[in-house]
Amino acid sequence: MNTDVDDIVRSLAPDPGPGLTPGAREMLTQIMDDAAPLQKPLKKRRRWAVALPIATAVAAWALPTFLTASPAAAALDVKEEGDHYVIEVKDLYAKPEVYESRLRGLGLKVSLKVVPVSPSFVGEISTDTPGWKEGPFPYADKIKTIDRPEQCGRYRQCPIGVTIAKDFTAQADILLGREGRPGEVYQASAGLHDDGEPLHCQPFYNRPVSEVRERLKELGVSVREYAIKRPGERGEDAQVTASVPDSMYVMGGGLASYGTADLVVSETPMDGELLRTILGKEGCGS
C-alpha cells in the first residue's frame, strides 16, 4: 500500500481521550496499512459478521441479599477448563477496576479494558504489556481470545472474552474490543476495505467523493473529515478538512466512530497497477 496514504491516515486518527494505551493508538493509526498492526490481535479472525453486545440480566430481586452476585462476578463469567481459565465478559460496559478485582481474585496480575472498536476488531484483543516494546507478544501461549461457535455471526450474540493460563504469573494489560455505541469514538479501527468493515470488496477506490459518500449514507455512516493526499506530501503535513469537492477521488479511509468515517482523497486517481495489487491482497479481484 502507498506509504504516503498510510501516513495521511495517521493524521485522521481522532483524539483518543484519556486512558488510551499506546497499543490501541497504534492500531488506530494503522487503518490503511497492509502490514499487521504493531501490536496486533493475538488471534486475528477474518469475518463478515459484526458481533452484537451480550446483554446481562441479574435478577437481584429473586435472591436474598447475601446471595446476590457481586459486580465483579456479574461482569465476568469465569470457568476452569484444564490448565486455563475461560473468561467471558458479560457486562461489556463495566469499569476496568471491576474486571481487575475479579482477575486479581484468581491470582492473575492482569488489567482488562473493554473498548469500542470498528467491526473487524470486535472480540479481538491488543496488549500493552509492561516491558514489551516490539516483536511477537511474549505471552501468546498464555493469553488468547475466547473461541467462538461456528454459527456466531451477524444478528447472533457472540461471546467476547479471553482464555488465560492458570500458571500465568507475569503482568499484562489487555484491551478487548466491543461493538461501539452512538457517540463513541473507536479506540481501534481498520480500513473501510477490510473484511468485516462497511465497504469490504465494494467498488469505492478511485470513485468520486460524492459516490462514496452516498454509499456510506445508505449504510448509516456520515463522513467526518477528509485528508487530501498530494504527491510527495508527508502524512503529518496533509490538509485535513471537513469538506472537499465532490469530484475528488477516494483512495481509502476508515471508521472514526460509531456512524462516522474519515476518507483519504486525491485530485488524481490511484495508479491502476497499485489498485489491482490492493484488490488482489484483499481477495476482491479487480
VEXBABA-463015 format. One record per residue: residue number from 1; residue in three letters; x, y, z of N, C-alpha, C in turn. Coordinates in steps of 0.001 Angstrom, whole numbers, plus 500000, padded with zeros to 6 digits. Each point is the difference from the previous one (the first is absolute). Layout:
BEGIN
REC; seq; type; n.u; n.v; n.w; ca.u; ca.v; ca.w; c.u; c.v; c.w
REC; NUM; ALA; X; Y; Z; X; Y; Z; X; Y; Z
...
END
This chain:
BEGIN
REC; seq; type; n.u; n.v; n.w; ca.u; ca.v; ca.w; c.u; c.v; c.w
REC; 1; MET; 500848; 498814; 500000; 499152; 501186; 500000; 500882; 501235; 500000
REC; 2; ASN; 499520; 501045; 499383; 500767; 501229; 499890; 500295; 500566; 501378
REC; 3; THR; 501295; 500140; 500328; 500386; 500465; 501327; 499494; 501403; 500263
REC; 4; ASP; 499966; 500850; 498959; 499494; 501358; 500195; 498570; 499965; 500505
REC; 5; VAL; 499181; 499130; 499419; 498617; 499900; 500439; 499926; 499522; 501438
REC; 6; ASP; 500840; 499008; 500336; 500031; 499514; 501376; 500312; 501132; 500966
REC; 7; ASP; 500971; 500836; 499648; 500377; 501115; 500862; 498855; 500985; 500157
REC; 8; ILE; 499280; 500242; 498904; 498906; 500955; 500070; 498929; 499525; 500963
REC; 9; VAL; 499702; 498714; 499963; 498950; 499493; 500865; 500354; 500189; 501466
REC; 10; ARG; 501292; 499986; 500304; 500400; 500233; 501384; 499520; 501358; 500491
REC; 11; SER; 499946; 500972; 499097; 499551; 501329; 500400; 498499; 500059; 500205
REC; 12; LEU; 499284; 498958; 499546; 498551; 499972; 500150; 499565; 499437; 501341
REC; 13; ALA; 500897; 499352; 500708; 499612; 499325; 501234; 499412; 500995; 500986
REC; 14; PRO; 498769; 499741; 500521; 499398; 500902; 500963; 500735; 499973; 501317
REC; 15; ASP; 499846; 501073; 500765; 500610; 500075; 501316; 499468; 498865; 500841
REC; 16; PRO; 500844; 499069; 500453; 499514; 498815; 500689; 499489; 500274; 501395
REC; 17; GLY; 500326; 501152; 500551; 499534; 500302; 501343; 500861; 499325; 501045
REC; 18; PRO; 499675; 500213; 501274; 500813; 499452; 501077; 499906; 498493; 500081
REC; 19; GLY; 501099; 499388; 500399; 500000; 498581; 500278; 500318; 499101; 498824
REC; 20; LEU; 500176; 500549; 498805; 500308; 499168; 498842; 501457; 499563; 500045
REC; 21; THR; 500219; 498705; 499868; 501361; 499490; 500045; 500699; 500228; 498668
REC; 22; PRO; 501332; 500004; 499998; 500726; 500144; 498742; 499635; 498920; 498996
REC; 23; GLY; 499712; 498781; 500475; 499652; 498927; 499084; 498735; 500303; 499221
REC; 24; ALA; 498969; 500502; 500683; 498746; 500325; 499317; 500194; 501161; 499050
REC; 25; ARG; 500781; 500993; 500419; 500238; 501157; 499135; 500718; 499567; 498730
REC; 26; GLU; 500941; 499054; 500135; 500744; 499537; 498832; 499081; 499260; 499041
REC; 27; MET; 499104; 499188; 500539; 499057; 499306; 499130; 499106; 500991; 499275
REC; 28; LEU; 499564; 501021; 500715; 499117; 500986; 499412; 500642; 500696; 498817
REC; 29; THR; 501284; 500308; 500108; 500672; 500751; 498946; 500464; 499129; 498842
REC; 30; GLN; 499738; 498703; 500070; 500454; 499085; 498953; 498881; 499574; 499068
REC; 31; ILE; 498889; 500752; 499924; 498818; 499508; 499307; 500201; 499810; 498515
REC; 32; MET; 501066; 500549; 499407; 500233; 499795; 498580; 501234; 499155; 499721
REC; 33; ASP; 500563; 499378; 501010; 501269; 499298; 499837; 499779; 498562; 499580
REC; 34; ASP; 500703; 499552; 498962; 499898; 498604; 499590; 500561; 499073; 501063
REC; 35; ALA; 501057; 500490; 500701; 500622; 499180; 501034; 499106; 499943; 501214
REC; 36; ALA; 500196; 498962; 500841; 499228; 499890; 501229; 500376; 501138; 500934
REC; 37; PRO; 499062; 500413; 500904; 500332; 501043; 500970; 501216; 499601; 500827
REC; 38; LEU; 500724; 500994; 500532; 501197; 499724; 500771; 499694; 499142; 501206
REC; 39; GLN; 498816; 500242; 500599; 499587; 499155; 501101; 498675; 499380; 499587
REC; 40; LYS; 500084; 499010; 499145; 498807; 499456; 499369; 499269; 499059; 500953
REC; 41; PRO; 498713; 499731; 499703; 499283; 499014; 500792; 500750; 498674; 499982
REC; 42; LEU; 499934; 499276; 501095; 500751; 498755; 500097; 499420; 498919; 499106
REC; 43; LYS; 498722; 500092; 499694; 499359; 498953; 499223; 499005; 500658; 499065
REC; 44; LYS; 500503; 500683; 499009; 499161; 500772; 499089; 499124; 499079; 499160
REC; 45; ARG; 498698; 500252; 499999; 499090; 499235; 499174; 499483; 500899; 498891
REC; 46; ARG; 499839; 499434; 498816; 499387; 500731; 498907; 498549; 499562; 499933
REC; 47; ARG; 499072; 500924; 500138; 498596; 499640; 499990; 499171; 501160; 499494
REC; 48; TRP; 498846; 499684; 499446; 499101; 501031; 499517; 499167; 500557; 501140
REC; 49; ALA; 499779; 499193; 501009; 499012; 500346; 501012; 500447; 501124; 500914
REC; 50; VAL; 499022; 500705; 500520; 500222; 500977; 501061; 499376; 499416; 501251
REC; 51; ALA; 500814; 499752; 501013; 499469; 499388; 501207; 499044; 500961; 500694
REC; 52; LEU; 498903; 499444; 500517; 499040; 500818; 500727; 500296; 499952; 501483
REC; 53; PRO; 499686; 501086; 500729; 500268; 500007; 501436; 499262; 498875; 500704
REC; 54; ILE; 500618; 499497; 501039; 499390; 498942; 500790; 499318; 500634; 501200
REC; 55; ALA; 498692; 499915; 500065; 499271; 500624; 501102; 500150; 499139; 501245
REC; 56; THR; 500139; 500652; 501146; 500127; 499298; 501269; 498877; 500428; 500915
REC; 57; ALA; 499223; 499058; 500474; 498913; 500321; 500913; 500222; 499224; 501284
REC; 58; VAL; 500106; 500690; 501092; 500178; 499367; 501302; 498726; 500220; 500793
REC; 59; ALA; 499260; 498938; 500248; 498719; 500126; 500681; 500213; 500112; 501499
REC; 60; ALA; 500465; 501149; 500423; 500320; 500211; 501411; 498766; 499888; 500879
REC; 61; TRP; 498851; 500378; 499431; 498781; 499966; 500794; 499607; 498587; 500405
REC; 62; ALA; 500497; 499005; 499288; 499599; 498619; 500247; 500893; 499304; 501003
REC; 63; LEU; 501066; 500680; 500447; 500966; 499354; 500885; 500119; 500751; 501312
REC; 64; PRO; 500247; 499295; 501067; 500311; 500687; 501249; 501244; 500857; 499823
REC; 65; THR; 500121; 501061; 500766; 501105; 500937; 499857; 501348; 499310; 500082
REC; 66; PHE; 500140; 499043; 500906; 501306; 499382; 500193; 500367; 499062; 498863
REC; 67; LEU; 499042; 499690; 499099; 500305; 499146; 498861; 500146; 500782; 498699
REC; 68; THR; 499702; 501295; 500032; 500074; 500804; 498787; 501431; 500073; 499491
REC; 69; ALA; 500176; 499821; 498704; 501341; 500021; 499418; 500635; 501370; 500166
REC; 70; SER; 501302; 500013; 500304; 500725; 501265; 500095; 500169; 500585; 498611
REC; 71; PRO; 500264; 501321; 499891; 500217; 500598; 498673; 501096; 499294; 499221
REC; 72; ALA; 501085; 499603; 500683; 501108; 499336; 499315; 499574; 498638; 499459
REC; 73; ALA; 499223; 499260; 500793; 499552; 498684; 499566; 499001; 500114; 498853
REC; 74; ALA; 499172; 501052; 500026; 499006; 500190; 498947; 500643; 500473; 498707
REC; 75; ALA; 501128; 500702; 500107; 500646; 500565; 498811; 500737; 498949; 499191
REC; 76; LEU; 500602; 499024; 500682; 500789; 498970; 499328; 499498; 498615; 500393
REC; 77; ASP; 499804; 499154; 498998; 499666; 498608; 500251; 501284; 499191; 499847
REC; 78; VAL; 500426; 499348; 501067; 501267; 499279; 499991; 499760; 498500; 500160
REC; 79; LYS; 500562; 499243; 499085; 499934; 498544; 500088; 501426; 499445; 499942
REC; 80; GLU; 500205; 498890; 500670; 501294; 499326; 499948; 499929; 498861; 498987
REC; 81; GLU; 500919; 500021; 499055; 500097; 498921; 499027; 501454; 499546; 499928
REC; 82; GLY; 500272; 498869; 500651; 501370; 499486; 500008; 500957; 500955; 500679
REC; 83; ASP; 501022; 500427; 499260; 501046; 500833; 500585; 499788; 501489; 499760
REC; 84; HIS; 498775; 500400; 499620; 499767; 501414; 499754; 498593; 500432; 500431
REC; 85; TYR; 499833; 501294; 500145; 498698; 500581; 500282; 499374; 500492; 498689
REC; 86; VAL; 498713; 499756; 499837; 499239; 500558; 498883; 499182; 501152; 500570
REC; 87; ILE; 500317; 501212; 499562; 499412; 501194; 500602; 499155; 500721; 498957
REC; 88; GLU; 498695; 499956; 500178; 499078; 500671; 499083; 499492; 501281; 500650
REC; 89; VAL; 500029; 501087; 499257; 499517; 501283; 500508; 498485; 500033; 499857
REC; 90; LYS; 499300; 500094; 501111; 498543; 500061; 499982; 499501; 501446; 500021
REC; 91; ASP; 500695; 500846; 500739; 499657; 501423; 500016; 501084; 500734; 499221
REC; 92; LEU; 499693; 500347; 498760; 500990; 500618; 499119; 500307; 501447; 500366
REC; 93; TYR; 499258; 500552; 500932; 500155; 501417; 500324; 500421; 500238; 501449
REC; 94; ALA; 500434; 498950; 500667; 500469; 500146; 501381; 501316; 500772; 500025
REC; 95; LYS; 500316; 500586; 501145; 501252; 500734; 500154; 501167; 499005; 500076
REC; 96; PRO; 501181; 500420; 499505; 501156; 499099; 500015; 500325; 499433; 501377
REC; 97; GLU; 499793; 500819; 501043; 500327; 499520; 501343; 499080; 498857; 500445
REC; 98; VAL; 498809; 499940; 499435; 499091; 498891; 500310; 500555; 498702; 499414
REC; 99; TYR; 500442; 500068; 498751; 500621; 498816; 499392; 501257; 499599; 500774
REC; 100; GLU; 500815; 500998; 500299; 501281; 499715; 500646; 499804; 499340; 501352
REC; 101; SER; 498959; 500421; 500723; 499729; 499401; 501305; 499764; 498497; 499869
REC; 102; ARG; 499238; 499615; 498980; 499726; 498576; 499805; 501258; 499252; 499578
REC; 103; LEU; 500776; 500596; 499117; 501213; 499348; 499524; 501034; 499860; 501116
REC; 104; ARG; 500105; 501022; 500835; 500927; 499915; 501141; 499585; 498882; 500935
REC; 105; GLY; 498680; 499811; 500123; 499507; 498924; 500856; 500395; 498626; 499500
REC; 106; LEU; 500315; 499913; 498710; 500468; 498746; 499412; 501519; 499875; 500079
REC; 107; GLY; 500643; 501028; 500562; 501460; 499994; 500093; 500678; 500490; 498744
REC; 108; LEU; 499251; 500698; 499129; 500560; 500478; 498736; 500306; 501494; 500080
REC; 109; LYS; 501205; 500373; 499633; 500392; 501417; 499971; 499701; 500578; 498611
REC; 110; VAL; 498727; 500013; 499689; 499548; 500409; 498672; 498967; 501110; 500143
REC; 111; SER; 500189; 501068; 499242; 498990; 501047; 499928; 499271; 499855; 498671
REC; 112; LEU; 498718; 500314; 499987; 499170; 499812; 498815; 499141; 501235; 499761
REC; 113; LYS; 500057; 500498; 498780; 499106; 501080; 499575; 499236; 499523; 498784
REC; 114; VAL; 498696; 500226; 499991; 499170; 499662; 498852; 499637; 501314; 499314
REC; 115; VAL; 500423; 500152; 498755; 499909; 501297; 499326; 499263; 499890; 498669
REC; 116; PRO; 499385; 501096; 499548; 499312; 499983; 498707; 500987; 499944; 498841
REC; 117; VAL; 499721; 499137; 499045; 500885; 499811; 498845; 499150; 499850; 498741
REC; 118; SER; 500639; 500145; 498856; 499285; 499791; 498742; 499689; 498508; 499837
REC; 119; PRO; 499022; 499663; 499129; 499474; 498626; 499947; 501021; 498881; 499932
REC; 120; SER; 501066; 500135; 499210; 500925; 498876; 499837; 500860; 499752; 501226
REC; 121; PHE; 499983; 500901; 500965; 500776; 499807; 501229; 499147; 499535; 501171
REC; 122; VAL; 498671; 499848; 499793; 499133; 499558; 501089; 500418; 498600; 500448
REC; 123; GLY; 500214; 499840; 501285; 500408; 498708; 500550; 501480; 499738; 499940
REC; 124; GLU; 500773; 500914; 499412; 501445; 499827; 499903; 500697; 500704; 501158
REC; 125; ILE; 501234; 499627; 500251; 500739; 500615; 501094; 501292; 500628; 499502
REC; 126; SER; 500399; 501031; 500720; 501316; 500595; 499823; 500591; 500116; 501395
REC; 127; THR; 501297; 500060; 500073; 500640; 500040; 501313; 501004; 501138; 500085
REC; 128; ASP; 500219; 500454; 501192; 501011; 501016; 500269; 500774; 499562; 501235
REC; 129; THR; 500559; 498819; 499885; 500654; 499380; 501140; 501269; 500742; 500414
REC; 130; PRO; 500156; 500296; 501285; 501205; 500696; 500476; 501274; 499276; 499574
REC; 131; GLY; 500949; 500749; 499467; 501274; 499438; 499599; 500035; 499456; 498588
REC; 132; TRP; 498832; 499942; 499340; 499967; 499492; 498631; 499846; 501172; 499042
REC; 133; LYS; 500997; 500202; 499157; 500001; 501140; 499088; 499729; 499599; 498559
REC; 134; GLU; 500529; 498864; 499584; 499847; 499591; 498609; 500233; 498510; 499874
REC; 135; GLY; 499737; 499475; 498807; 500169; 498579; 499772; 498764; 499216; 500400
REC; 136; PRO; 500050; 498679; 499887; 498850; 499159; 500344; 499594; 500175; 501455
REC; 137; PHE; 498709; 499942; 500252; 499498; 500093; 501368; 500593; 498852; 500814
REC; 138; PRO; 500659; 500290; 501115; 500724; 498952; 500734; 499116; 498978; 500692
REC; 139; TYR; 498691; 500286; 500134; 499123; 499079; 500730; 498915; 499419; 499107
REC; 140; ALA; 500311; 499873; 498706; 499001; 499516; 499049; 499508; 498591; 500339
REC; 141; ASP; 500797; 499239; 500723; 499579; 498650; 500386; 499208; 500008; 501300
REC; 142; LYS; 499919; 501142; 500659; 499323; 500106; 501288; 498676; 500764; 499929
REC; 143; ILE; 499914; 500970; 499105; 498803; 500833; 499894; 499508; 499971; 498554
REC; 144; LYS; 498745; 499604; 499801; 499425; 499898; 498662; 498550; 500495; 500030
REC; 145; THR; 499474; 500308; 498821; 498596; 500358; 499937; 499138; 498759; 500196
REC; 146; ILE; 498809; 500220; 500496; 499076; 498906; 500270; 499544; 499366; 498688
REC; 147; ASP; 499814; 498694; 500003; 499487; 499331; 498802; 498532; 500370; 499801
REC; 148; ARG; 499592; 500091; 498741; 498630; 500349; 499681; 499332; 498848; 499244
REC; 149; PRO; 498719; 499811; 500241; 499302; 498929; 499274; 499953; 500290; 498509
REC; 150; GLU; 499924; 498941; 499202; 500018; 500157; 498546; 498847; 500852; 499505
REC; 151; GLN; 498829; 499918; 500659; 498836; 500734; 499531; 500019; 501462; 500426
REC; 152; CYS; 501052; 500393; 500747; 500082; 501384; 500464; 500132; 500910; 498786
REC; 153; GLY; 499162; 500998; 499923; 500066; 500894; 498852; 499004; 501123; 500122
REC; 154; ARG; 499704; 500626; 498879; 499100; 501143; 499982; 498644; 499607; 500593
REC; 155; TYR; 499478; 500874; 500852; 498711; 499830; 500659; 500004; 498871; 501026
REC; 156; ARG; 501159; 499510; 500350; 500095; 498997; 501058; 500884; 500544; 501116
REC; 157; GLN; 499683; 499593; 501210; 500827; 500416; 501116; 501285; 499181; 500003
REC; 158; CYS; 501121; 500692; 500088; 501293; 499336; 499925; 500776; 500258; 501287
REC; 159; PRO; 500564; 498975; 500613; 500751; 500207; 501236; 501249; 500829; 499775
REC; 160; ILE; 500296; 500871; 500944; 501201; 500831; 499961; 500784; 499724; 501272
REC; 161; GLY; 501241; 499609; 499856; 500788; 499708; 501185; 501369; 499447; 499661
REC; 162; VAL; 500681; 499494; 501007; 501354; 499481; 499835; 500171; 498709; 500785
REC; 163; THR; 501016; 499247; 499616; 500431; 498867; 500817; 501390; 500332; 500525
REC; 164; ILE; 500214; 499722; 501285; 501284; 500304; 500641; 500478; 498765; 500750
REC; 165; ALA; 501239; 499636; 499776; 500567; 498835; 500678; 500019; 500220; 501509
REC; 166; LYS; 499666; 498967; 500747; 499978; 500108; 501458; 501373; 500308; 500577
REC; 167; ASP; 501051; 499561; 499315; 501348; 500211; 500527; 500617; 501306; 499491
REC; 168; PHE; 499185; 500883; 499432; 500516; 501279; 499506; 500285; 500905; 501202
REC; 169; THR; 501269; 500331; 500212; 500390; 500785; 501182; 500546; 501374; 499645
REC; 170; ALA; 500169; 500278; 498704; 500500; 501313; 499589; 498863; 501024; 500045
REC; 171; GLN; 500303; 501214; 499579; 499003; 501064; 499978; 499647; 500316; 498553
REC; 172; ALA; 498706; 500207; 499733; 499556; 500344; 498645; 498828; 500971; 500066
REC; 173; ASP; 499982; 500944; 499083; 498887; 500934; 499859; 499326; 499689; 498671
REC; 174; ILE; 498712; 499708; 500028; 499284; 499527; 498820; 498898; 500971; 499612
REC; 175; LEU; 499912; 500279; 498704; 498853; 500711; 499432; 499171; 498984; 499229
REC; 176; LEU; 498724; 499950; 500265; 499101; 499073; 499333; 498934; 500810; 499271
REC; 177; GLY; 499819; 499740; 498713; 499091; 500803; 499194; 498548; 499582; 500117
REC; 178; ARG; 499122; 500981; 500061; 498557; 499767; 499963; 499384; 500915; 498948
REC; 179; GLU; 498765; 499717; 499640; 499295; 500837; 499048; 499804; 501396; 500588
REC; 180; GLY; 500146; 501009; 499175; 499825; 501365; 500467; 498539; 500365; 500156
REC; 181; ARG; 499762; 501052; 500783; 498661; 500546; 500175; 499956; 501410; 499431
REC; 182; PRO; 498812; 500524; 499695; 499898; 501361; 499465; 500765; 501005; 500850
REC; 183; GLY; 500810; 500818; 499343; 500773; 501024; 500685; 501376; 499559; 500444
REC; 184; GLU; 500316; 498704; 499885; 501299; 499508; 500460; 501053; 500054; 498902
REC; 185; VAL; 501179; 500496; 500349; 501144; 500011; 499086; 500701; 498647; 500110
REC; 186; TYR; 500340; 499414; 498850; 500667; 498707; 500013; 501435; 500137; 500468
REC; 187; GLN; 500433; 499082; 500845; 501367; 500007; 500488; 500892; 499060; 499196
REC; 188; ALA; 499418; 499284; 499080; 500763; 499229; 499012; 499124; 499901; 498772
REC; 189; SER; 500600; 500186; 498836; 499204; 500011; 498775; 500779; 499412; 498842
REC; 190; ALA; 499293; 499291; 499130; 500597; 499471; 498781; 499533; 500852; 498825
REC; 191; GLY; 500529; 499713; 498816; 499602; 500743; 498816; 498597; 499623; 499553
REC; 192; LEU; 499340; 500907; 499300; 498665; 499731; 499476; 499977; 498767; 499101
REC; 193; HIS; 501153; 499676; 499416; 500103; 498890; 499063; 500208; 498658; 500685
REC; 194; ASP; 500334; 499990; 501303; 500335; 498751; 500675; 498774; 499104; 500170
REC; 195; ASP; 500253; 498710; 500084; 498939; 499017; 500202; 499233; 500331; 501280
REC; 196; GLY; 498693; 500157; 499880; 499176; 500337; 501148; 499660; 501470; 500084
REC; 197; GLU; 500733; 500843; 499270; 499740; 501436; 500009; 498987; 500365; 498904
REC; 198; PRO; 499441; 501212; 500042; 498849; 500343; 499149; 500183; 499811; 498504
REC; 199; LEU; 501202; 500260; 499471; 500173; 499977; 498543; 500931; 498892; 499517
REC; 200; HIS; 500050; 498902; 500750; 500856; 498897; 499575; 499547; 499457; 498648
REC; 201; CYS; 500944; 499937; 499064; 499765; 499482; 498648; 498918; 500767; 499250
REC; 202; GLN; 499745; 501227; 500398; 499091; 500848; 499247; 500823; 501004; 499197
REC; 203; PRO; 499566; 500358; 498820; 500772; 500907; 499142; 499948; 501445; 500471
REC; 204; PHE; 500996; 500376; 500808; 500034; 501397; 500438; 501344; 500662; 499738
REC; 205; TYR; 501060; 499191; 499835; 501291; 500593; 499640; 499859; 500729; 498660
REC; 206; ASN; 500616; 501163; 499910; 500006; 500787; 498764; 498619; 500498; 499590
REC; 207; ARG; 499018; 499876; 500894; 498670; 500505; 499703; 499865; 501438; 500507
REC; 208; PRO; 499132; 500806; 499391; 499816; 501377; 500453; 499500; 500057; 501440
REC; 209; VAL; 500384; 501038; 500692; 499584; 500184; 501389; 498478; 499943; 500118
REC; 210; SER; 499297; 500633; 499069; 498535; 500043; 500068; 499404; 498592; 499985
REC; 211; GLU; 500567; 499113; 499194; 499488; 498628; 499891; 500262; 499211; 501276
REC; 212; VAL; 501203; 500103; 500533; 500344; 499251; 501212; 499219; 500539; 501193
REC; 213; ARG; 499874; 501296; 500072; 499244; 500606; 501104; 498546; 499527; 499977
REC; 214; GLU; 499416; 499892; 498814; 498618; 499546; 499887; 499867; 498533; 500416
REC; 215; ARG; 500983; 499178; 499610; 499965; 498586; 500382; 500108; 499850; 501511
REC; 216; LEU; 500884; 500779; 500618; 500129; 499939; 501455; 498712; 500464; 500679
REC; 217; LYS; 499377; 501004; 499433; 498746; 500507; 500563; 498940; 498911; 500020
REC; 218; GLU; 499954; 499189; 498939; 499057; 498886; 499946; 500249; 498993; 501118
REC; 219; LEU; 501233; 499944; 500461; 500378; 499080; 501078; 499909; 500653; 501372
REC; 220; GLY; 499506; 501240; 500035; 499859; 500701; 501267; 501280; 500627; 500501
REC; 221; VAL; 500938; 500266; 499080; 501298; 500568; 500365; 500180; 501352; 499307
REC; 222; SER; 500359; 501020; 500753; 500295; 501308; 499428; 501503; 500221; 499989
REC; 223; VAL; 500468; 500883; 499138; 501431; 500289; 499920; 500322; 501152; 500938
REC; 224; ARG; 500965; 499779; 500876; 500388; 501003; 500983; 501057; 500951; 499450
REC; 225; GLU; 501067; 499442; 499439; 501111; 500805; 499499; 500634; 499342; 498775
REC; 226; TYR; 500739; 500813; 499265; 500729; 499526; 498830; 501467; 500398; 500161
REC; 227; ALA; 500896; 499128; 499572; 501417; 500330; 499923; 500371; 500028; 498528
REC; 228; ILE; 500524; 501110; 499553; 500335; 500158; 498591; 501421; 499514; 499763
REC; 229; LYS; 500136; 498986; 499186; 501297; 499409; 499691; 500583; 500683; 498765
REC; 230; ARG; 501179; 500558; 500149; 500696; 500626; 498884; 501344; 499309; 499800
REC; 231; PRO; 500490; 499895; 498770; 501265; 499299; 499722; 501147; 500521; 500849
REC; 232; GLY; 500731; 499072; 500638; 501179; 500357; 500769; 499726; 500631; 501349
REC; 233; GLU; 498742; 500147; 500373; 499673; 500659; 501266; 500001; 499001; 501141
REC; 234; ARG; 500586; 500371; 501118; 500028; 499159; 501179; 498632; 500017; 500675
REC; 235; GLY; 499688; 498895; 500661; 498686; 499885; 500610; 499681; 501102; 500983
REC; 236; GLU; 500988; 500331; 500851; 499743; 501015; 501024; 499813; 501389; 499416
REC; 237; ASP; 500409; 500172; 498736; 499850; 501299; 499357; 498751; 500079; 499127
REC; 238; ALA; 499239; 498930; 499934; 498826; 499975; 499139; 498933; 500965; 500494
REC; 239; GLN; 499232; 500503; 499076; 498902; 500894; 500353; 498788; 499159; 500386
REC; 240; VAL; 499532; 500190; 501204; 498811; 499304; 500484; 498873; 501012; 500056
REC; 241; THR; 498887; 499683; 499364; 498928; 500969; 499860; 498643; 499319; 500128
REC; 242; ALA; 498982; 500784; 500296; 498651; 499461; 500174; 499271; 499829; 498671
REC; 243; SER; 500526; 500568; 498914; 499335; 499871; 498705; 501020; 500094; 498873
REC; 244; VAL; 499702; 499351; 498908; 500838; 500024; 498801; 499073; 499987; 498783
REC; 245; PRO; 500502; 500341; 498817; 499174; 499924; 498788; 499498; 498572; 499757
REC; 246; ASP; 498761; 499870; 499558; 499419; 498687; 499750; 500767; 499210; 498955
REC; 247; SER; 500753; 500691; 499157; 500694; 499335; 498896; 501312; 499352; 500408
REC; 248; MET; 500495; 500251; 501205; 501261; 499392; 500428; 499840; 498490; 500111
REC; 249; TYR; 501127; 499295; 499907; 499987; 498537; 500008; 500285; 499455; 501402
REC; 250; VAL; 499278; 498953; 500362; 500195; 499370; 501307; 501095; 498940; 499892
REC; 251; MET; 500982; 500071; 500908; 501118; 499065; 499985; 500011; 499066; 501211
REC; 252; GLY; 499085; 500211; 500927; 499947; 499157; 501183; 499294; 500718; 501125
REC; 253; GLY; 500075; 499418; 501179; 499371; 500609; 501166; 499658; 498969; 501044
REC; 254; GLY; 499333; 500432; 501047; 499626; 499089; 501070; 498956; 500627; 500895
REC; 255; LEU; 499306; 499168; 500762; 499028; 500500; 500958; 500721; 500723; 501123
REC; 256; ALA; 499496; 501173; 500361; 500584; 500770; 501095; 499238; 499777; 501295
REC; 257; SER; 498703; 499810; 499886; 499140; 499782; 501150; 498743; 499316; 499522
REC; 258; TYR; 499109; 499711; 500920; 498736; 499395; 499623; 499259; 500943; 499044
REC; 259; GLY; 499802; 499556; 498748; 499245; 500786; 499042; 500764; 501077; 499263
REC; 260; THR; 501327; 500100; 500191; 500780; 501000; 499267; 501265; 499373; 499431
REC; 261; ALA; 500441; 500544; 498882; 501216; 499507; 499350; 500860; 501168; 499560
REC; 262; ASP; 501288; 499751; 499816; 500949; 500948; 499428; 500473; 499424; 498673
REC; 263; LEU; 500181; 500854; 499009; 500425; 499552; 498681; 501321; 500650; 499603
REC; 264; VAL; 500826; 499239; 499290; 501207; 500519; 499373; 499659; 500250; 498540
REC; 265; VAL; 500247; 501210; 499506; 499596; 500355; 498640; 501167; 500626; 499246
REC; 266; SER; 499851; 500064; 498676; 501036; 500575; 499159; 499358; 500639; 498767
REC; 267; GLU; 500723; 500950; 499427; 499503; 500636; 498784; 500180; 499099; 498786
REC; 268; THR; 500869; 499003; 500110; 500247; 499068; 498903; 499736; 498576; 500462
REC; 269; PRO; 499546; 499119; 499115; 499712; 498616; 500397; 501268; 499214; 500301
REC; 270; MET; 499824; 498925; 500724; 501095; 499102; 500339; 500477; 499267; 498748
REC; 271; ASP; 501287; 499719; 499949; 500570; 499249; 498889; 499303; 498649; 499875
REC; 272; GLY; 499697; 499619; 498764; 499258; 498774; 499759; 500685; 498754; 500513
REC; 273; GLU; 501312; 499905; 499831; 500741; 498829; 500480; 499947; 499907; 501515
REC; 274; LEU; 500124; 501150; 500678; 499923; 500013; 501461; 498611; 499570; 500450
REC; 275; LEU; 498979; 500484; 499332; 498631; 499631; 500356; 499775; 498506; 499855
REC; 276; ARG; 500489; 499417; 498922; 499842; 498553; 499799; 500733; 499215; 501083
REC; 277; THR; 501163; 500498; 500403; 500755; 499335; 501064; 499225; 500031; 501303
REC; 278; ILE; 499416; 501157; 500319; 499222; 500133; 501239; 498801; 499053; 499996
REC; 279; LEU; 499257; 500006; 498898; 498812; 499142; 499908; 500382; 498529; 500074
REC; 280; GLY; 501132; 499652; 499400; 500445; 498618; 500051; 500332; 499564; 501420
REC; 281; LYS; 500671; 500859; 500749; 500349; 499671; 501383; 498755; 499873; 500864
REC; 282; GLU; 498958; 500722; 499644; 498763; 499948; 500783; 499098; 498850; 499563
REC; 283; GLY; 500409; 499290; 498947; 499210; 498889; 499501; 498727; 500427; 499320
REC; 284; CYS; 500024; 501197; 499424; 498784; 500555; 499397; 500035; 500004; 498492
REC; 285; GLY; 501049; 499521; 499389; 500098; 500016; 498553; 500110; 501430; 499488
REC; 286; SER; 499743; 500194; 498734; 500142; 501312; 499402; 498656; 500629; 499666
END
